[in-house]
């Protein structure tokens, strides 16, 4: 028994937090040791790259949107991006410090609030380039659909996880009705691209929730049928698909984006050396990936794509040993949504997807977009937090080294 007791004490010492100076039990202390530091570093890297990219695109954007106003300096959008980051990063950190239960309650309230705002967008929103996607709140404009994205994912995760406790609950019809209502409101704006993101994330989360393969096949067939119907009866989809597949209509934006992206070759023209960026319609937002290609080269573009892939893979791999079905669905849904938005933006820039006004996460300039992404990543960090000392081993039950018996 003496040898067993000594063995237990030795194993307990290996996981004793005080041995590593990690006995701080304050909120900040717990957050520091539980947060996924690798994921946080990857997000910080994206934000840093975004600042460099916005600085590169700012002169072109300032020239295009200044209208001769002297208030637009060459780095106008760069300075504004710093302000948005100064607001967004503390929001992300604050949300990441929440417990899973508090993060869930925040998301349910946020989903309800921004869904209501989404209802009023087609009625009260100002029209910009033929679309109504914003609401004027006096001090600025807010895009409810951007904020609804992360809250929708967590609300959907909560709804689908209820099936684990009671399989008789109609969670599938309820989730379908919620997604359909959001899709209807988005298509009224019109915003076909965001509609696709909400629908794709919903189907992906259903797959993770364990619905039957037959149902998933039916949903896949329904999605294809929906795109075909949209092509014939939804003018926005018709124009985008015709331009992408047949080169009909105005393809100036995507053609120019591709020429800009490849103009710098493998290593780019250097910071500030790009000239084609001045012909891009939205160099600091939708087409910032092309600006990066021109000034920093295709190698930089590939590195950014790999960075997004690393974030998605990091989260999905970490969820393999997660036991909470709600946390799995919430975190997986958030990172899938994040990766899909990045994929669509990059695909548009390299002409393998129809033109869509969608920002590149944490790299494009933006107010609503950056704040919404900060909320989403804050929730993701909250749901992937782990206590590094929790283990299934019985040796961690008591630090004194007493035998579990």
C-alpha positions in Angstrom: 0.0 0.0 0.0 2.9 2.4 0.7 4.1 2.1 -2.9 0.6 2.8 -4.2 0.2 5.8 -2.0 3.6 7.2 -3.1 2.6 6.6 -6.8 -0.7 8.5 -6.2 1.1 11.4 -4.6 3.6 11.6 -7.5 0.8 11.7 -10.1 -1.1 14.3 -8.1 2.0 16.5 -8.0 2.2 16.4 -11.8 -1.1 18.2 -12.1 -0.9 20.4 -9.0 -1.5 24.0 -10.3 0.5 25.6 -7.5 3.6 23.8 -8.8 3.5 25.9 -11.9 2.3 29.1 -10.3 -1.2 28.7 -11.7 -3.1 28.9 -8.5 -4.7 32.3 -9.3 -8.5 31.8 -8.9 -9.5 35.3 -10.0 -11.7 35.6 -13.1 -8.8 36.9 -15.1 -6.5 34.2 -13.8 -9.0 31.4 -14.7 -9.5 33.0 -18.1 -5.8 33.1 -18.8 -5.2 29.4 -18.0 -8.4 28.1 -19.6 -8.4 30.1 -22.9 -7.1 28.5 -26.1 -4.0 30.6 -26.4 -3.1 29.2 -29.8 -6.6 30.1 -31.2 -6.3 33.6 -29.6 -2.9 34.0 -31.2 -4.2 33.0 -34.6 -7.0 35.5 -34.3 -4.6 38.3 -33.3 -2.4 37.4 -36.3 -5.4 37.9 -38.6 -6.2 41.3 -37.0 -2.6 42.4 -37.5 -2.6 41.3 -41.1 -5.9 43.1 -41.5 -4.4 46.4 -40.3 -1.5 46.1 -42.8 -4.0 45.2 -45.6 -6.3 48.1 -44.8 -3.3 50.5 -44.8 -2.5 49.2 -48.3 -6.0 49.6 -49.5 -6.8 52.9 -47.8 -5.3 55.2 -50.4 -7.4 53.6 -53.2 -10.6 53.6 -51.1 -10.0 57.2 -49.9 -9.6 58.4 -53.5 -12.7 56.5 -54.6 -15.0 57.6 -51.8 -13.6 61.1 -50.9 -15.6 63.0 -53.5 -12.9 65.6 -53.3 -13.3 66.0 -49.6 -10.1 67.0 -47.8 -11.1 65.1 -44.7 -10.1 61.9 -46.5 -6.4 61.4 -45.9 -4.5 58.5 -47.6 -4.8 56.5 -44.4 -8.4 57.5 -43.5 -9.7 54.0 -43.4 -6.6 52.7 -41.6 -7.1 55.1 -38.8 -10.8 54.2 -38.6 -10.0 50.5 -38.5 -7.7 51.1 -35.5 -10.7 52.6 -33.7 -13.0 49.6 -34.6 -10.3 47.2 -33.4 -10.0 49.2 -30.2 -13.7 48.6 -29.7 -14.0 45.1 -31.0 -11.0 43.4 -29.2 -12.2 44.3 -25.7 -15.7 43.1 -26.6 -14.2 39.8 -27.8 -12.1 39.3 -24.6 -15.1 40.2 -22.4 -17.4 37.7 -24.0 -14.6 35.0 -24.0 -14.5 35.4 -20.2 -18.1 34.4 -19.8 -19.2 31.0 -18.6 -20.9 28.8 -21.2 -24.2 29.4 -19.5 -23.9 33.2 -19.6 -22.6 33.0 -23.2 -25.7 30.9 -24.1 -28.1 33.4 -22.5 -26.4 36.3 -24.2 -26.8 34.6 -27.6 -30.4 33.7 -27.1 -31.2 37.4 -26.2 -29.0 38.7 -29.1 -30.7 36.3 -31.6 -34.1 37.5 -30.6 -33.1 41.2 -30.6 -31.4 41.2 -34.0 -34.1 39.0 -35.6 -36.6 41.7 -34.7 -34.3 44.3 -36.2 -34.0 42.2 -39.3 -37.8 42.4 -39.8 -37.6 46.2 -40.0 -34.7 46.4 -42.4 -36.7 46.1 -45.7 -39.2 48.7 -44.4 -37.0 51.3 -42.6 -33.5 50.7 -43.9 -32.0 53.2 -46.4 -31.5 51.9 -49.9 -27.9 51.6 -51.0 -27.1 50.3 -54.5 -30.5 48.8 -54.8 -30.4 47.0 -51.5 -31.7 47.6 -48.0 -29.4 45.9 -45.5 -28.8 48.6 -42.8 -30.7 50.4 -40.1 -29.8 54.0 -39.2 -29.5 54.4 -35.5 -28.6 58.1 -35.4 -24.9 57.7 -34.6 -24.3 55.5 -37.5 -25.7 52.5 -39.4 -25.9 48.9 -38.2 -26.3 45.7 -40.3 -28.5 43.3 -38.2 -27.8 40.3 -40.3 -24.0 40.5 -39.5 -24.8 40.5 -35.7 -27.4 37.8 -36.1 -25.0 35.3 -37.6 -23.1 34.3 -34.4 -26.1 34.5 -32.2 -28.1 32.4 -34.6 -25.5 29.7 -34.5 -25.5 29.4 -30.6 -29.3 29.6 -30.5 -29.5 26.8 -33.0 -27.0 24.8 -31.1 -29.1 25.2 -27.9 -32.2 24.2 -29.8 -30.7 21.1 -31.4 -29.0 20.0 -28.2 -32.4 19.7 -26.5 -33.0 16.6 -28.6 -30.4 14.8 -26.4 -32.7 15.1 -23.4 -36.0 14.5 -25.1 -36.0 12.9 -28.6 -39.7 13.7 -29.0 -39.1 17.4 -29.1 -39.7 18.8 -32.7 -36.3 20.5 -32.9 -35.9 19.9 -36.6 -39.1 21.6 -37.7 -38.4 24.5 -35.3 -34.9 25.0 -36.6 -36.2 24.7 -40.1 -38.8 27.4 -39.5 -36.3 29.7 -37.9 -33.8 29.4 -40.7 -36.6 29.8 -43.3 -37.8 33.0 -41.7 -34.3 34.5 -41.6 -33.8 33.4 -45.3 -37.0 35.1 -46.3 -36.1 38.4 -44.6 -32.6 38.3 -46.1 -33.9 37.7 -49.6 -36.2 40.7 -49.2 -33.2 43.0 -48.7 -31.9 41.3 -51.1 -28.9 39.4 -49.7 -28.6 36.1 -51.4 -25.1 35.4 -50.2 -25.9 35.7 -46.5 -29.0 33.5 -47.1 -26.7 30.8 -48.4 -24.4 31.1 -45.3 -27.3 30.7 -42.9 -28.7 27.7 -44.8 -25.4 26.0 -45.1 -24.5 26.4 -41.4 -28.0 25.1 -40.5 -27.5 21.9 -42.6 -23.9 21.4 -41.3 -25.2 21.7 -37.7 -28.0 19.2 -38.4 -25.3 16.8 -39.6 -23.3 17.3 -36.4 -26.5 16.8 -34.4 -26.9 13.3 -35.8 -29.9 13.6 -38.1 -30.4 10.7 -40.6 -28.4 10.5 -43.8 -31.6 10.3 -45.7 -32.8 13.6 -44.3 -29.4 15.2 -45.1 -29.7 13.9 -48.7 -33.2 15.4 -49.0 -32.0 18.7 -47.7 -29.1 18.7 -50.1 -31.5 18.0 -53.0 -33.7 20.8 -51.7 -30.8 23.2 -51.6 -29.9 22.4 -55.3 -33.6 22.9 -56.2 -33.7 26.1 -54.3 -30.7 27.6 -56.2 -32.4 26.5 -59.5 -35.6 28.2 -58.5 -33.8 31.3 -57.4 -32.1 31.5 -60.8 -35.4 31.5 -62.6 -37.5 33.6 -60.1 -35.0 35.7 -58.1 -33.5 38.5 -60.3 -30.5 39.0 -58.0 -29.5 35.3 -58.3 -30.2 35.4 -62.0 -27.8 38.3 -62.6 -25.0 36.8 -60.4 -25.2 33.3 -61.9 -25.4 34.6 -65.5 -22.4 36.8 -64.9 -20.4 33.9 -63.3 -21.3 31.1 -65.7 -21.9 32.9 -69.0 -20.0 36.2 -68.6 -23.2 38.1 -69.2 -24.0 41.4 -67.6 -21.5 43.6 -65.6 -18.5 41.4 -64.7 -16.1 44.4 -64.3 -15.7 43.9 -60.6 -14.7 40.3 -60.6 -12.5 40.7 -63.8 -10.7 43.6 -62.3 -10.3 41.9 -59.0 -8.6 38.9 -60.7 -6.3 41.2 -62.7 -5.3 43.1 -59.5 -4.7 39.9 -57.5 -2.3 38.5 -60.1 -0.6 41.7 -61.0 2.0 41.4 -58.2 3.1 37.9 -59.2 4.4 35.6 -56.4 6.0 38.2 -54.2 4.0 41.4 -54.9 5.0 45.0 -55.8 5.7 45.9 -52.2 3.7 48.0 -49.7 2.2 51.0 -51.5 3.5 49.8 -54.9 0.1 48.7 -56.3 -1.6 50.7 -59.0 -4.5 48.4 -60.2 -6.1 48.6 -56.7 -7.2 52.2 -57.6 -9.6 50.7 -60.1 -11.3 48.3 -57.7 -14.9 49.3 -56.5 -14.4 48.2 -52.9 -10.6 47.8 -52.4 -10.8 48.0 -48.5 -13.7 45.6 -48.0 -15.0 43.1 -50.6 -11.8 43.0 -52.7 -9.1 43.5 -50.1 -7.8 40.0 -50.9 -6.9 41.3 -54.4 -5.1 44.3 -52.9 -3.0 41.9 -50.8 -2.2 39.9 -53.9 -1.0 42.9 -55.8 1.2 44.4 -53.1 2.3 41.3 -51.2 2.1 38.6 -53.7 0.3 35.3 -54.2 2.5 33.7 -51.5 0.9 36.1 -49.0 -2.6 35.2 -50.3 -1.8 31.5 -49.8 -0.5 32.1 -46.3 -3.7 33.9 -45.4 -5.9 31.0 -46.8 -3.8 28.6 -44.7 -4.3 30.7 -41.6 -8.1 30.5 -42.0 -7.8 26.8 -42.6 -5.7 26.4 -39.5 -8.3 28.2 -37.3 -11.1 25.9 -38.6 -9.0 22.8 -38.1 -7.8 23.8 -34.7 -11.3 24.2 -33.3 -12.7 21.0 -35.0 -9.9 18.9 -33.7 -10.1 20.3 -30.2 -13.8 19.4 -30.1 -13.1 15.7 -30.6 -12.8 15.2 -26.9 -15.6 17.6 -25.9 -18.4 15.9 -24.0 -21.1 18.7 -24.1 -23.3 18.3 -27.3 -24.3 22.0 -26.9 -20.6 23.2 -26.8 -19.7 21.0 -29.8 -22.6 22.3 -31.9 -22.0 25.9 -30.9 -18.2 26.0 -31.4 -18.4 23.9 -34.6 -21.2 26.1 -36.0 -19.3 29.3 -35.2 -16.0 28.2 -36.8 -17.8 26.8 -39.9 -19.6 30.1 -40.4 -16.3 31.9 -40.0 -14.5 29.7 -42.4 -17.3 29.8 -45.0 -17.4 33.6 -45.0 -13.6 33.7 -45.6 -13.9 31.0 -48.4 -16.7 32.9 -50.2 -14.7 36.2 -50.1 -11.5 34.6 -51.5 -13.5 32.6 -54.0 -15.1 35.7 -55.4 -11.7 37.4 -55.7 -10.2 34.5 -57.7 -13.4 34.2 -59.9 -14.5 30.8 -58.7 -17.7 32.1 -57.2 -20.3 34.8 -58.2 -19.8 38.3 -57.0 -21.0 38.8 -53.5 -20.6 41.7 -51.1 -19.0 39.8 -48.2 -16.0 40.9 -46.1 -12.9 38.9 -45.4 -13.1 38.1 -41.6 -10.8 40.4 -39.5 -8.9 41.6 -42.6 -11.5 43.7 -44.5 -12.3 47.2 -43.2 -15.6 47.4 -41.4 -17.7 48.5 -38.4 -20.6 46.1 -38.1 -18.6 43.3 -39.7 -15.7 43.6 -37.3 -17.8 44.0 -34.2 -20.0 41.0 -35.2 -16.9 38.9 -35.9 -15.5 40.0 -32.5 -18.7 38.8 -30.8 -18.5 35.5 -32.8 -14.9 34.9 -31.9 -15.5 35.8 -28.3 -18.3 33.2 -28.1 -16.0 30.7 -29.8 -13.3 31.3 -27.3 -15.8 31.0 -24.5 -17.1 27.6 -25.7 -13.6 26.2 -26.3 -12.2 27.2 -22.9 -10.9 24.2 -20.9 -9.7 23.8 -17.3 -6.2 22.4 -17.9 -6.3 20.4 -14.7 -9.6 18.6 -15.3 -9.0 15.0 -16.2 -10.9 11.7 -15.9 -8.1 10.3 -13.8 -9.2 9.5 -10.2 -5.8 10.7 -9.0 -6.9 14.4 -9.4 -9.8 14.1 -7.1 -7.8 14.9 -4.0 -4.6 16.9 -4.0 -3.4 15.3 -0.8 -2.6 12.1 -2.5 -5.2 10.0 -0.5 -6.3 6.8 -2.1 -9.6 7.1 -3.9 -10.8 4.1 -1.9 
